[in-house]
Amino acid sequence: MKQQEPTTLRVSRLPDAQQRQRRAVKRRLLDLLWYGLISLAGVTVIVALLAIFIYLMSEVLPLFKPATAELRPLPVTPETSLAIPPRAVMDTAISAEVLQQFALPLSFSIDFQLQDALKRYVILANRSGEACLLQLSRPTAGCIQRLSLTDRTVSLTAITWLAGQQSLITGDSSGQLKQWFLLADKDGQVRLSWVKPFQQRNAAITSLAAESGRSGFAVLDAAGGLSLFYSTLSKPLWQKRFPDMAAARAAPDELRFNATNDQLWLLKQEQALSFLAVQNKHPEISWRTLWQKVWYESWQQPEYVWQSSGGAEFYQGKYSLVPLTVGTLKAAFYAMLVAVPLAILAALYSVCYLAEPLRSRLSNLIELIALFPTVIIGFLAAIWLAPALEQHLLALLLFVAITPLLVFLLAKYWAVLPAFLQRPTGSKLTLLLMLLLLLLSAAAAFGLAALAEYYCFEGSLQSWLSKQGIDYQQRNALVVGLAMGFAVLPVVFSLSYDALAQIPKQLTLGAYALGANQWQIVQRIMLPVAAPGILAAMMLGLSRAIGETMIILMATGNNPITNFNVFEGLRSLTATLAIELPEAAVNSSHYRVLFLVAILLFIFTFTCNTLADLVRQRLRRNLQRLD
């Protein structure tokens, strides 16, 4: 009888209940740890964005802080008279010897006399409002202009130059304030021109005082009202009435600012009565000066102007954000005009017509363009592209017009081509044929450009444009559009390619089964389904274009021009920050306005990125519904 082999017990390698429980606890702890780290990272990003925005706002809000002032009595000390600021040079009286040199009308009485600090012009006026403008370099000419500074029913009570030496403020017995500019007429002769009135006071103007170094001024009326104005605004920055000041004995007859404009002294017969402690650090900044046209001194009409510095001693800063915003949108518009059609058509061709592995290689090559440093692109645009475009501008325009025409002719006569070129359409031979087409188009454009310039544009397109009133600058928006379009193109292409490649295959295969051709599938299925993704790609490309700095900085003239002329330069928000922030005085109006520029950029890019992400999420939901 065969002996039975002893059975061996097999030990299970599966974890027991206690081990499984420990592992489950460990997994839960790891899950909680990763969840906490991810949540912490997300919250940190949100907090960082909020902190950046709050910091920017903290630097900007002082710009819009309203002016404040407090009337304070003088301390009873012997040194009080030493603190009185001196009279401004342009308010000093003119000597009788100087006046005798001019041939003045015999009936003209002089109650007010002013000369600018550079001693170029003298203005004489009387109580009735009659004024005479004299030019010190031409004493024998007499009055080069006779005019009336007030209405006939009121009398002139106060007159003063502003610090810019190009603007005059007058006050009359009706409480009306007017501003006058020294402007040149068509013949080049300087004339006093009335610009605008200010908000009328309730009593006669008794005294005016101009601020030092900026175009602000103070007004005192007969009813004891004190007001602070700035020349670019019609309404007062601050005003208050002091009834005791209207008393005959206590009424001051002169106002005078100190050098820092934080004290307004009230004087009577050169004796200080009291002073006004003023807090008015940024009077030149308001929503009107930032976003509306302003008539600045020595300008012929109101304009949008960004000019943060100048060589004049009493320079009036101009901080309109309209030229910078228009320049940013102008650069982004022309960049998108170049990048979007090329990127979307390239993505359509890659997904729908190219075969593997050529499709992957070509898409990877286009995406590698995004690795190009923008400073290199801007450098090449400045030293090579801009001069080349200036020399061959008409050739470029003809190339853009001829290329679609040759593509249409090739498509019409495609059936005539040899069979090895027709099939397959996505082969390397097709790409070489397209490249040959581009070379033929470029050769035709250069050949026709020379003939067209000679026969149609008098030998030079730039000269012809100049005669038509169109200014051509070498570094212009066209250069920026081509260079920045090259930088934006990979972003739009990559996202459009992904949106088209993610379309479910059953949709295209079903269309093929129903007899649709490739173009019908592209037009009626792929483009409508991928439209949200393509729109998201365009929004991200726009955000990329708005935030670009180096290409705009190097490839444009950085001129703050408010137009969309493709042949002129521009100044963008990003370029302004890069150029001017290192040189701006800390806590100055210029410095804080640059922070406002940064907030605008933050808002633009954040809005574009947010909209792009929302559209992309919608596309994802639509594709999941199709699956």
VENTA-V725910 format. One line per field, one symbol per residue. ss: DSSP state (a for helix, b for strand, c for the rest). phi: phi as a letter, one per 30 degrees, with the letter a starting at -180 (. if undefined). burial: # if it has 24 or more other C-alpha atoms within 12 Angstrom, else .. A space follows every 10 residues. Layout:
ss: ???
phi: ???
burial: ???
//
This chain:
ss: cccccccccc ccccccaaaa aaaaaaaaaa aaaaaaaaaa aaaaaaaaaa aaaaaaaaaa aaaacccbbb bbbccccaaa aaacccccaa accccaaaac cccccccccc cbbbbccccc bbbbbccccb bbbbbcccaa acccbbbbcc cccccbbbbb bcccccbbbb bbccccbbbb bbbbcccccb bbbbbbbccc ccccbbbbbb cccccbbbbb bcccbbbbbb cccccccbbb bcaaaacccc cccbbbbccc ccbbbbbbcc bbbbbbbbbc ccccccaaaa accbcccccc ccbccbbccc cccccccbbc caaaaaaaaa aaaaaaaaaa aaaaaaaaaa aacccccaaa aaaaaaaaaa accaaaaaaa aaaaaaaaaa acaaaaaaaa aaaaaaaaaa aacaaaccaa aacccccaaa aaaaaaaaaa aaaaaaaaaa aaaaaccccc aaaaaaaccc ccccccaaaa aaaaaaaaaa aaaaaaaaaa acccaaaaaa aaaccccaaa aaaaaaaaaa aaaaaaaaaa aaaaaaccca aaaaaccccc cccccccccc ccaaaaaaaa aaacccccaa aaaaaaaaaa aaaaaaaaaa aaaaaaaaaa aaaaaac
phi: .ddddddcdc dddddddddd dddddddddd dddddddddd dddddddddd dddddddddc eddcdddbab dbddddbddd dddddddddd cddcdddddd dcddddddcc cbbbbdddhc bbccbbddjd bbcccddbdd diddacacdb dddbcdcaaa ddddibbbcb bbddidcbcb cdbddddidd bdbdcacced ddbddcabbc dciaccacbb cdcidcbcbb ddbdcddaaa cbeddddddc ddcacadddc icbccccbhi cdcabcdcca dbddcadddd bbdbcddicd adbdbcadba dddcdcdbbd dddddddddd dddddddddd dddddddddd dcbdcddddd dddddddddd dddddddddd ddcbdddddd dbdddddddd ddeddddddd ddcddddddd ddbddcdddd dddddddddd dddddddddd ddddccbhja ddddddddic dccdcbdddd dddddddded dddddddddd dddedddddd ddddjddddd dddcbddddd eddddddddd ddddddddbd dddccbdhcd ccacddccda bcdddddddc ddcdddiddd dddddddddd dedddddddd dddddddddd ddddddd
burial: .......... .......... .......... .......... .......... ..#..##.## .###..#### #......... ...##..#.# #..#....#. .#.#.....# .#####.... ########## ######.... .####.#### ....###### ########## ########## ###....... ########## ########## ########## ########## ####.##### ....#..... ########.. #######... ######.#.# ######..## ..######.. ..######.. ...####### ########## ########## ########## ####....#. .##..##.## ...#..#### ##..##..## ######.##. .##..#.... .......... ....##.#.# #.....##.. ##.###.### ..#......# ##........ .######### ########## ########## ###....#.. .......... ##..###.## ########## ########## ########## ####.##### ########.# #......### ########## ##.###.##. ###.##..## ..#....
//
